[in-house]
Amino acid sequence: MYEAKYPDVDMAVMIQVKHIADMGAYVSLLEYNNIEGMILFSELSRRRIRSVSSLIKVGRQEPVMVLRVDREKGYIDLSKRRVSEEDIHACEERYNKSKLVHSIMRHVAETMDLDLKDLYIHVGWPLYRKYGHAFEAFKLIVTNPDSVLDSVIREVKEVGPDGQEVTKVVPAMTPEVKDCLVKNIRRRMTPQPLKIRADVEMKCFQFDGVLHIKAAMKKAEAAGNDDCPVKIKLVAPPLYVLTTQTLDKVSERDDNLLAEHMAKLRSANEEVDGDEDSEEEEDTGMGDVDLDKSVSWLIHAFKANLQLGLVLVLCMVISCIIDSLLVLRPWLEPVSLKAKLNLGSKNMPFRISTRLKESEGTVASPELKNWIIL
């Protein structure tokens, strides 16, 4: 139950479908005393509607967007297709908080035999105006009720002794109502510690990587506090377990935000390789290096290797020739003959000693066995 009778335009509200007519569906706004609103069929979906029953059903509760509000006639036009995912999450979260606050207020009113609307006027709505939502005030009441409820006051008009009307400021509730409210709030809203565990891997390939990992773990533990302590334990390198606990409940939206943040950190970690040292570290490790001497030394080594390679190739060629001659030796057994040739002048005899091989079955002529002068 809110102080405003009608919702604002472009606001997401929680509704419940009552019945479906020819032109649209009639719904009740659960946060505004179940006042009636209407969703036209054209505002059900952005796509072509083939079956209305698949988009909306009687009794279903879902967030919708407020299009128009006629405060004089009491007409409220709603839309289902214009509500975004962020609006849906915000509306569901607000509705769940309001539902819990309304349940506590109604129980206190029934227990103390009070009018629910008067309790909202003097206690509930002032807390909505001061804290944004009465749920936030109720969370503070769990630990420190006096700091919240003592500031809730109201004005009372009384007639003085002289017959004039006097306005007095008094507490908004009696001590009995205050005790009943605090008991119900603590019984319904005392949070249970929620334990969170995460398995993480930490690696560092530098020579002092253990010290870096230890420093990172100390920073992570220092980020915790008394309400949300952070502890890290070793399972087996490089696997570690990070545990913490909190009194705040984690919603699905918070899980999505955490997943998006972890994805950004993962992509940033992939862009920067932790194994690569900076330029300063590389220069420090290599020291002063003379590039000209290094290049000349490389060229000299290349030439020496080339000469050695040529010598090895030449040795291999000579070795192959010698092996070939040894293999062909039995086929080169000669017969020694002497021949004398006169090449056109008696004064210049030219003798040639040649060796011929006799074939099997061939007899050498007598002329070839002596010196012959042509």
C-alpha positions as CSV (number, residue, x, y, z in Angstrom):
1,M,0.0,0.0,0.0
2,Y,1.5,3.3,-1.2
3,E,0.6,6.8,-0.3
4,A,0.0,7.7,-4.0
5,K,-3.4,6.4,-5.2
6,Y,-2.3,6.1,-8.9
7,P,1.0,5.1,-10.4
8,D,3.1,7.5,-12.5
9,V,3.3,7.2,-16.3
10,D,6.3,5.2,-17.6
11,M,6.5,3.3,-14.4
12,A,6.7,-0.5,-14.1
13,V,4.0,-2.0,-11.8
14,M,3.0,-5.5,-10.8
15,I,-0.4,-6.7,-12.0
16,Q,-2.6,-9.8,-11.8
17,V,-4.8,-10.7,-14.7
18,K,-8.5,-10.9,-13.7
19,H,-10.3,-11.7,-17.0
20,I,-9.8,-11.4,-20.7
21,A,-12.3,-9.5,-22.9
22,D,-12.7,-8.9,-26.6
23,M,-10.4,-5.9,-26.8
24,G,-7.9,-6.7,-24.1
25,A,-7.3,-8.0,-20.6
26,Y,-8.5,-6.5,-17.3
27,V,-6.0,-6.5,-14.5
28,S,-5.6,-5.3,-11.0
29,L,-2.6,-3.3,-9.7
30,L,-1.4,-5.2,-6.7
31,E,0.7,-2.3,-5.3
32,Y,-2.2,0.2,-5.5
33,N,-5.1,-1.3,-3.6
34,N,-6.0,-3.6,-6.5
35,I,-7.3,-0.8,-8.7
36,E,-8.3,-1.9,-12.2
37,G,-6.3,-1.4,-15.3
38,M,-6.5,-2.6,-18.9
39,I,-3.9,-4.1,-21.4
40,L,-5.0,-3.9,-25.0
41,F,-4.1,-6.8,-27.3
42,S,-2.0,-4.5,-29.4
43,E,0.2,-3.9,-26.3
44,L,0.8,-7.6,-25.5
45,S,3.7,-8.3,-27.9
46,R,5.9,-6.7,-30.5
47,R,5.4,-9.7,-32.8
48,R,2.4,-11.0,-34.5
49,I,-0.1,-12.4,-32.1
50,R,-1.3,-15.9,-33.0
51,S,-2.6,-17.0,-29.6
52,V,-3.6,-14.6,-26.8
53,S,-3.7,-17.4,-24.3
54,S,0.0,-18.1,-24.8
55,L,0.9,-14.4,-23.9
56,I,-1.4,-13.8,-21.0
57,K,-3.4,-16.0,-18.7
58,V,-5.9,-15.3,-15.9
59,G,-4.3,-15.3,-12.5
60,R,-0.8,-14.6,-13.7
61,Q,1.3,-11.9,-12.0
62,E,3.8,-10.0,-14.1
63,P,5.3,-6.5,-14.5
64,V,3.8,-4.1,-17.0
65,M,4.4,-0.5,-18.1
66,V,2.0,2.3,-17.3
67,L,1.0,4.2,-20.6
68,R,-1.8,6.6,-19.5
69,V,-3.5,7.4,-16.3
70,D,-6.9,9.2,-16.2
71,R,-7.2,10.3,-12.5
72,E,-10.7,11.7,-13.0
73,K,-12.3,8.6,-14.5
74,G,-9.9,6.1,-12.9
75,Y,-8.7,4.6,-16.2
76,I,-5.2,3.1,-16.4
77,D,-3.8,1.8,-19.7
78,L,-1.0,-0.6,-19.5
79,S,1.5,-2.3,-21.8
80,K,3.3,-5.5,-21.6
81,R,5.5,-5.2,-24.7
82,R,7.1,-1.9,-23.7
83,V,8.6,-3.1,-20.4
84,S,12.3,-3.8,-20.5
85,E,14.4,-6.4,-18.7
86,E,15.8,-3.9,-16.3
87,D,12.3,-2.6,-15.5
88,I,11.1,-6.1,-14.8
89,H,13.9,-6.8,-12.3
90,A,13.5,-3.5,-10.6
91,C,9.7,-3.9,-10.4
92,E,10.0,-7.5,-9.0
93,E,12.5,-6.4,-6.4
94,R,10.3,-3.4,-5.3
95,Y,7.2,-5.5,-5.2
96,N,8.8,-8.2,-3.0
97,K,10.0,-5.5,-0.5
98,S,6.6,-3.9,-0.4
99,K,4.9,-7.2,0.0
100,L,7.0,-7.9,3.1
101,V,6.4,-4.5,4.6
102,H,2.7,-4.7,4.0
103,S,2.6,-8.2,5.7
104,I,4.3,-6.8,8.8
105,M,2.1,-3.8,9.0
106,R,-1.1,-5.8,8.6
107,H,0.0,-8.3,11.3
108,V,0.8,-5.4,13.7
109,A,-2.6,-3.7,13.0
110,E,-4.5,-7.0,13.6
111,T,-2.6,-7.8,16.7
112,M,-2.9,-4.4,18.3
113,D,-6.5,-3.8,16.9
114,L,-5.5,-0.8,14.9
115,D,-6.7,0.6,11.6
116,L,-4.2,-0.4,8.9
117,K,-4.5,2.9,7.0
118,D,-3.9,4.9,10.2
119,L,-0.8,2.9,10.9
120,Y,0.5,3.6,7.4
121,I,-0.3,7.3,7.7
122,H,1.6,7.7,11.0
123,V,4.4,5.1,10.6
124,G,4.7,3.5,7.1
125,W,4.4,6.5,4.8
126,P,6.8,8.7,6.8
127,L,9.4,5.9,6.6
128,Y,8.8,5.7,2.8
129,R,9.4,9.4,2.4
130,K,12.5,9.5,4.6
131,Y,14.3,6.3,3.5
132,G,12.9,5.9,0.0
133,H,11.3,2.6,1.0
134,A,10.1,1.3,4.3
135,F,12.0,-1.9,3.7
136,E,15.3,0.0,4.2
137,A,14.0,1.5,7.4
138,F,12.9,-1.9,8.7
139,K,16.4,-3.3,8.0
140,L,17.9,-0.6,10.3
141,I,15.2,-1.4,13.0
142,V,16.6,-4.9,13.3
143,T,19.8,-3.7,14.8
144,N,18.9,-0.2,16.2
145,P,15.2,0.4,16.5
146,D,15.3,3.6,18.6
147,S,17.3,5.5,16.0
148,V,14.6,5.0,13.4
149,L,11.3,4.9,15.3
150,D,12.1,7.8,17.7
151,S,12.2,10.1,14.8
152,V,8.7,9.1,13.7
153,I,6.3,11.7,15.2
154,R,2.9,13.2,14.6
155,E,1.1,16.3,15.5
156,V,-1.9,16.1,17.8
157,K,-4.3,19.0,18.4
158,E,-5.6,19.5,21.9
159,V,-7.7,22.1,23.6
160,G,-5.8,24.0,26.3
161,P,-7.0,25.2,29.7
162,D,-7.9,28.6,28.2
163,G,-10.1,26.9,25.6
164,Q,-7.7,27.5,22.7
165,E,-6.6,24.7,20.4
166,V,-3.0,23.7,20.8
167,T,-0.8,21.5,18.5
168,K,1.5,19.1,20.2
169,V,4.2,16.8,18.8
170,V,4.0,13.3,20.2
171,P,5.5,9.9,19.1
172,A,3.7,8.3,16.2
173,M,3.0,5.1,18.2
174,T,2.6,4.0,21.7
175,P,5.4,1.9,23.4
176,E,3.2,-1.2,23.1
177,V,2.8,-0.7,19.3
178,K,6.5,0.0,19.0
179,D,7.4,-3.2,20.8
180,C,5.0,-5.3,18.7
181,L,6.4,-3.7,15.5
182,V,10.0,-4.3,16.5
183,K,9.3,-8.0,17.4
184,N,7.6,-8.7,14.1
185,I,10.4,-7.0,12.1
186,R,13.1,-8.9,13.9
187,R,11.2,-12.2,13.5
188,R,10.6,-11.7,9.8
189,M,13.7,-9.8,8.7
190,T,16.6,-11.0,10.7
191,P,19.0,-12.0,8.0
192,Q,20.7,-15.4,8.0
193,P,24.4,-15.3,7.0
194,L,24.8,-16.4,3.4
195,K,28.1,-18.3,2.7
196,I,29.8,-17.8,-0.6
197,R,32.6,-19.9,-1.9
198,A,34.7,-19.6,-5.0
199,D,37.5,-21.9,-6.4
200,V,40.2,-19.8,-8.1
201,E,43.5,-20.5,-9.8
202,M,46.5,-18.3,-9.3
203,K,49.6,-18.6,-11.3
204,C,52.8,-16.5,-11.7
205,F,55.8,-17.7,-13.8
206,Q,58.3,-15.1,-12.5
207,F,61.2,-16.3,-10.4
208,D,59.5,-14.7,-7.3
209,G,56.0,-15.7,-8.3
210,V,55.2,-17.2,-4.9
211,L,55.7,-13.7,-3.3
212,H,53.4,-12.1,-5.8
213,I,50.6,-14.6,-5.2
214,K,51.1,-14.1,-1.4
215,A,50.7,-10.4,-1.8
216,A,47.6,-10.8,-3.9
217,M,46.0,-13.0,-1.3
218,K,46.8,-10.5,1.5
219,K,45.2,-7.7,-0.5
220,A,42.1,-9.9,-1.0
221,E,41.8,-10.6,2.7
222,A,42.3,-6.9,3.5
223,A,39.3,-6.0,1.3
224,G,37.0,-7.8,3.7
225,N,35.5,-6.4,6.9
226,D,33.7,-7.6,10.1
227,D,30.4,-8.0,8.3
228,C,31.8,-9.6,5.2
229,P,35.2,-11.3,6.0
230,V,37.3,-12.8,3.2
231,K,39.4,-15.9,3.8
232,I,41.6,-17.8,1.3
233,K,42.9,-21.3,1.8
234,L,45.2,-23.4,-0.3
235,V,43.9,-26.7,-1.8
236,A,46.8,-27.6,-4.1
237,P,48.8,-25.2,-6.2
238,P,47.6,-23.5,-8.2
239,L,44.0,-24.1,-6.8
240,Y,42.8,-21.9,-3.9
241,V,39.4,-21.5,-2.2
242,L,38.0,-18.1,-1.4
243,T,35.2,-18.0,1.2
244,T,33.1,-15.2,2.6
245,Q,29.7,-14.6,4.1
246,T,27.2,-11.8,4.0
247,L,23.9,-10.8,5.4
248,D,22.6,-9.3,2.2
249,K,20.8,-11.7,-0.1
250,V,22.1,-12.0,-3.6
251,S,19.5,-11.6,-6.3
252,E,19.6,-12.9,-9.8
253,R,20.4,-9.4,-11.1
254,D,23.4,-9.3,-8.8
255,D,24.6,-12.6,-10.1
256,N,24.3,-11.3,-13.7
257,L,26.3,-8.2,-12.8
258,L,29.0,-10.3,-11.1
259,A,29.2,-12.6,-14.2
260,E,29.6,-9.6,-16.5
261,H,32.3,-8.1,-14.3
262,M,34.2,-11.3,-14.2
263,A,34.0,-11.6,-18.0
264,K,35.5,-8.1,-18.3
265,L,38.3,-9.0,-15.9
266,R,38.9,-12.3,-17.8
267,S,39.2,-10.5,-21.2
268,A,41.4,-7.8,-19.7
269,N,43.7,-10.5,-18.3
270,E,43.9,-12.3,-21.6
271,E,44.9,-9.0,-23.4
272,V,47.9,-8.5,-21.0
273,D,50.1,-11.6,-20.8
274,G,51.4,-12.0,-17.3
275,D,54.3,-14.2,-18.4
276,E,55.9,-11.4,-20.5
277,D,58.3,-9.1,-18.7
278,S,58.3,-5.4,-19.3
279,E,60.9,-3.7,-21.4
280,E,62.8,-2.5,-18.3
281,E,63.0,-6.0,-16.9
282,E,64.2,-7.4,-20.2
283,D,66.9,-4.7,-20.5
284,T,68.0,-5.3,-16.9
285,G,68.3,-9.0,-17.5
286,M,70.3,-8.9,-20.7
287,G,72.6,-6.1,-19.7
288,D,74.6,-3.9,-22.2
289,V,75.0,-5.7,-25.5
290,D,77.1,-4.4,-28.5
291,L,75.0,-5.1,-31.5
292,D,77.7,-4.4,-34.1
293,K,80.1,-7.0,-32.5
294,S,77.3,-9.5,-32.3
295,V,76.4,-9.1,-36.0
296,S,80.1,-9.4,-37.1
297,W,80.6,-12.5,-35.0
298,L,77.5,-14.1,-36.5
299,I,78.8,-13.4,-40.1
300,H,82.2,-14.8,-39.2
301,A,80.7,-18.0,-37.8
302,F,78.5,-18.4,-40.9
303,K,81.5,-18.1,-43.2
304,A,83.6,-20.6,-41.2
305,N,80.7,-23.1,-41.2
306,L,80.3,-22.6,-45.0
307,Q,84.0,-23.4,-45.7
308,L,83.9,-26.4,-43.4
309,G,80.8,-27.6,-45.3
310,L,82.6,-27.3,-48.7
311,V,85.6,-29.2,-47.5
312,L,83.3,-32.0,-46.2
313,V,81.5,-32.2,-49.6
314,L,84.8,-32.3,-51.5
315,C,86.0,-35.2,-49.3
316,M,82.9,-37.1,-49.9
317,V,83.2,-36.7,-53.7
318,I,86.9,-38.0,-53.6
319,S,85.8,-40.9,-51.4
320,C,83.1,-41.8,-53.9
321,I,85.6,-41.7,-56.8
322,I,88.0,-44.0,-55.0
323,D,85.3,-46.5,-54.2
324,S,84.2,-46.5,-57.8
325,L,87.8,-47.3,-59.0
326,L,88.1,-50.1,-56.5
327,V,84.9,-51.6,-57.8
328,L,86.0,-51.4,-61.5
329,R,89.6,-52.7,-60.9
330,P,89.0,-56.3,-62.1
331,W,87.7,-55.1,-65.4
332,L,90.8,-52.9,-66.1
333,E,93.5,-55.7,-66.1
334,P,95.6,-54.7,-69.2
335,V,98.1,-56.3,-71.7
336,S,101.3,-54.1,-72.1
337,L,102.2,-53.4,-75.7
338,K,104.6,-51.0,-77.3
339,A,104.0,-49.1,-80.5
340,K,106.1,-46.8,-82.4
341,L,104.5,-44.1,-84.5
342,N,106.1,-41.7,-86.9
343,L,103.8,-38.7,-87.4
344,G,105.1,-37.6,-90.9
345,S,108.8,-37.0,-90.1
346,K,111.7,-39.5,-89.5
347,N,113.6,-37.0,-87.5
348,M,110.8,-36.8,-85.0
349,P,109.9,-40.3,-84.0
350,F,107.1,-40.6,-81.5
351,R,106.8,-43.8,-79.6
352,I,103.6,-44.6,-77.7
353,S,103.4,-47.3,-75.2
354,T,99.9,-48.4,-74.9
355,R,98.2,-51.2,-73.1
356,L,95.5,-53.1,-74.7
357,K,93.3,-55.8,-73.3
358,E,93.0,-59.0,-75.2
359,S,89.6,-60.5,-75.5
360,E,89.1,-64.1,-74.9
361,G,89.7,-66.2,-78.0
362,T,91.7,-63.4,-79.8
363,V,95.3,-63.8,-80.8
364,A,97.5,-60.7,-81.1
365,S,99.3,-60.3,-84.5
366,P,103.2,-60.4,-84.6
367,E,103.3,-56.8,-85.9
368,L,101.7,-55.5,-82.8
369,K,104.2,-57.2,-80.6
370,N,107.2,-55.3,-82.0
371,W,108.1,-51.7,-82.6
372,I,106.5,-50.4,-85.8
373,I,107.7,-47.4,-87.7
374,L,105.1,-45.9,-90.0
